[in-house]
Amino acid sequence: MLTQMNPAGDEDGGETVRKINTEAILNVARAILFQASLPIQFWGEAVLTAAYLINRTPTSLHNGLSPYEILHNSKPNYEQLRVFGSACYVHRASRDKDKFGERSRLCVFIGYPFAQKGWKVFDMEKKEFLVSRDVVFREDVFPYAATNTDHVSASPAPLIVDEDWMVSTTTLDRGSSAVLSANKNTDPKPNSVTKPDDFAEPDSVIKPVVVTESNSALQTDFVFEPDSDSDVAPASIASDLQNSRADSSDSSTPDKNLASGDTLAQIDDSPDIVSTPNRNNQPLFVVDSPFVEATPPRQRKRQIRQPVRLQDYVLYNATVSPINPHALPDSSSQSSSMVQGTSSLYPLSDYVSDDCFSAGHKAFLAAITANDEPKHFKEAVRIKVWNDAMFKEVDALEINKTWDIVDLPPGKVAIGSQWVYKTKYNADGSIERYKARLVVQGNKQVEGEDYNETFAPVVKMTTVRTLLRLVAANQWEVYQMDVNNAFLHGDLDEEVYMKLPPGFRHSHPDKVCRLRKSLYGLKQAPRCWFKKLSDALLRFGFVQGHEDYSFFSYTRNGIELRVLVYVDDLLICGNDGYMLQKFKEYLGRCFSMKDLGKLKYFLGIEVSRGSEGIFLSQRKYALDIITDSGNLGCRPTLTPLEQNHHLATDDGPLLADAKPYRRLVGRLLYLLHTRPELSYSVHVLSQFMQTPREAHLAAAMRIVRFLKGSPGQGILLKADTELQLDVYCDSDFQTCPKTRRSLSAYVVLLGGSPISWKTKKQDTVSHSSAEAEYRAMSVALREIKWLRKLLKELGIEQYAPARLYCDNKAAIHIAANPVFHERTKHIESDCHSVRDAVRDGIITTHHVRTNEQLADIFTKALGRSQFLYLISKLGIQDLHTPT
């Protein structure tokens, strides 16, 4: 509330004066005055701005609500907030009939007008206040600052905004839609003008201060404790890893001299993440009179001018040319992340780094990235370590009496087999062993003859993320164990014949293997093994989960142990170190086990831990996708999918071979485990697996180019102990132009960390946007009910109802009021379970503005600024950003 008083009558406004001089307002006013280096004559505007900001700041005294929200019963609009005292350019209303005349005037932003739309600015040349809506801001430049001797021009440099080219966020796109491109001031016609006489003159030349803090959409609050234990140089570790990899070609065992025992102990005890990357060690704008340039023009560094249609695709052959800046090396000791070239337009080093990680974790990242596993038998047979690994595997199979060498009976068909190669790592990054696994081609089995029951559960990735969120909150340690030849522990009842393993021959060429034990690849093998393992866990005292059959819990006398099973990989955590060790020893007596130490790498997911929580990413997997698709040298995009695309109705040429497209989309689907921002884009591409077209492949390659800009991006599972369920659901009404069906999506946050998300087309056609949103609420409710039961099995009881956020008030009213009328009577009864959940206290519904709807990123292709804003709100971060 603004109150004006007589300047000579202090007694009239004593209460107002006391309010203005409260400590909170003055603290904010002083801070913004000092930041902008404004003279004291602007104290009044600073106080008004401070009060404006305080009234719109949520506070714990009001349960997270702001004073504005309490007064008006609606959320304030934060999009109009700008940096106080920053430079801005106000659109000129009058041009004096000069087509080459100025279109803007340089001003200083000094607050928000009362009862008017726009921003309040101060014209430094004419010494007058203006209120205008047509303003472009330079929030990193403060004209009144006297600490920088550089000059600022009255005109910004011309900008070409290319969403595919700009790689850093600037504040120019936050201003009005007007493009300003002049450098002299003339009289505008603002809505209101005031001419003060006593405002201080700035220096004769405006002296800006270039601020190196980045846009909030690209920054995180991820601050980790420094690593004081480890003194291992990253460069030496990487060198040791490469040397050990090269030496391994002469030995069948991995190099054990990677580092000394003391060093590895120090590495293991230190946090994985020791700092947060800062994108902007360099300023966003380089000030050089008379022009101010944002990012460099795209032609500045070009050596070869390409056709416009090819500028987005700077592809390099990864195998032939020695002068190729992105050619892959012959040695497997280097990775795609290490392949750099000085002449590349877009070197990979600009987008991925490990500077914020501890020395120990750098060694681990270097190890998993450097190793190049053979994909075929013909590649592996030329390398000694893999030859030895295959011999070891066959020896183990024969010792365990996995097969008998027999003649193939009449009427029977022997199925083939193939080798799959995998490198196993210790927690410190050293190579534990080279694993060659013989896999049966189970796709050739015949149901009823070679197998019957096949189902075997594997842990859901949502369960993995949920458990790790609890581990971070409870400060538990989590370990990983691997079972040697796991499937050999399962007995095979069916009569199955297999050809001799590739690379091995028998004196009688017609002989085949009659399998006595299950092998990898057999359809019934996972079922046999899981039964053996679950029986062993139950004997120890574990209880199998009902919400996820691959989850086992042990609770006794205050001791809590948790186990997740994914085939032969086990995640083990708990609150008692002694009991954890006893359990590991028990598993070692039951099976041939490998203790891989603390969790670092699980199913292609890199796990790093700091004081603020656990960070999950698939950096290596993303780099492999980029490399295999030939996009190591491409120019990155800033969004995964183009806005207003028409992929569903595209009738362009069909792909001659659909297999590469299907393989790429399948790999992108697996990437969704840690990249929720790709959910909508991959959902769209998954609809065209049967008959993909060239436009669909181009869209898939655009996603790969997006990955090039942030291969190490992932999710942060915070260490906060508050574990409230917050769910955002959204729909896109009749998004499919062919079926007119809508899209449902939701994202579940546990204590502010994303643990579950989904994008799916609705089963039926909705008659209104309210109905589509109501159906999306029903889909989200199913996930909420399951997660509440899962959390209970994990030992976390959810007493408070889950908060369900929706941006459609009509859908919220339908959920809260069980009234049937013409617009809702046709909706299926299962959707009305939302009403029952509200009544039973399972959920509470809340309205959220569309631009704050976190699920919006799962239902449509967004623009660059909104896309970056939402991924920052979701807790999606890139700790591998170069500093």
Sequence and secondary structure as in RCSB ss.txt:
>XXXX:A:sequence
MLTQMNPAGDEDGGETVRKINTEAILNVARAILFQASLPIQFWGEAVLTAAYLINRTPTSLHNGLSPYEILHNSK
PNYEQLRVFGSACYVHRASRDKDKFGERSRLCVFIGYPFAQKGWKVFDMEKKEFLVSRDVVFREDVFPYAATNTD
HVSASPAPLIVDEDWMVSTTTLDRGSSAVLSANKNTDPKPNSVTKPDDFAEPDSVIKPVVVTESNSALQTDFVFE
PDSDSDVAPASIASDLQNSRADSSDSSTPDKNLASGDTLAQIDDSPDIVSTPNRNNQPLFVVDSPFVEATPPRQR
KRQIRQPVRLQDYVLYNATVSPINPHALPDSSSQSSSMVQGTSSLYPLSDYVSDDCFSAGHKAFLAAITANDEPK
HFKEAVRIKVWNDAMFKEVDALEINKTWDIVDLPPGKVAIGSQWVYKTKYNADGSIERYKARLVVQGNKQVEGED
YNETFAPVVKMTTVRTLLRLVAANQWEVYQMDVNNAFLHGDLDEEVYMKLPPGFRHSHPDKVCRLRKSLYGLKQA
PRCWFKKLSDALLRFGFVQGHEDYSFFSYTRNGIELRVLVYVDDLLICGNDGYMLQKFKEYLGRCFSMKDLGKLK
YFLGIEVSRGSEGIFLSQRKYALDIITDSGNLGCRPTLTPLEQNHHLATDDGPLLADAKPYRRLVGRLLYLLHTR
PELSYSVHVLSQFMQTPREAHLAAAMRIVRFLKGSPGQGILLKADTELQLDVYCDSDFQTCPKTRRSLSAYVVLL
GGSPISWKTKKQDTVSHSSAEAEYRAMSVALREIKWLRKLLKELGIEQYAPARLYCDNKAAIHIAANPVFHERTK
HIESDCHSVRDAVRDGIITTHHVRTNEQLADIFTKALGRSQFLYLISKLGIQDLHTPT
>XXXX:A:secstr
      TT GGGGHHHHHHHT HHHHHHHHHHHHHHT  GGGHHHHHHHHHHHHTTS BGGGTTB HHHHHHSS 
   TT   TT EEEEE S  TT TTS  EEEEEEEE  TTSSSEEEEETTTTEEEEES EEEETT  TT  S   
   SS       TTT  S  SGGGS S             S EE  S      SS          GGG       
   S    HHHHHHHHHHHHHHGGG SS  S SS HHHHHHHHHS SB     TTSS SSEEETTEEESS  TTT
T SS   GGGTT     SSS TT TT   SSTT  TTT   TT SS GGGT   TTB HHHHHHHHHHHH    S
SHHHHTTSHHHHHHHHHHHHHHHHTT EEEEE  TT   B EEEEEEEEE TTS EEEEEEEEEE GGG  BTTT
BS        HHHHHHHHHHHHHHT EEEEEEETTGGGGSB  S  EE   TT   SSTTEEEEESB  BT TTH
HHHHHHHHHHHHHHHT EE SS TTEEEEEETTEEEEEEEETTEEEEEES HHHHHHHHHHHHHHS EEEEEE  
EETTEEEEEETTEEEEE HHHHHHHHHHTT TT    SSSS TT   TT    B S  HHHHHHHHHHHHHTTT 
GGGHHHHHHHHTTSSS BHHHHHHHHHHHHHHHH TTEEEEEE  S   EEEEEEEETT  TTT   EEEEEEEE
TTEEEEEEEEE SS  SSHHHHHHHHHHHHHHHHHHHHHHHHHTT    S EEEEES HHHHHHHH     TTTT
TS GGGGHHHHHHHHTSEEEEE  GGG GGGGGTS   HHHHHHHHHHTTEEETT   
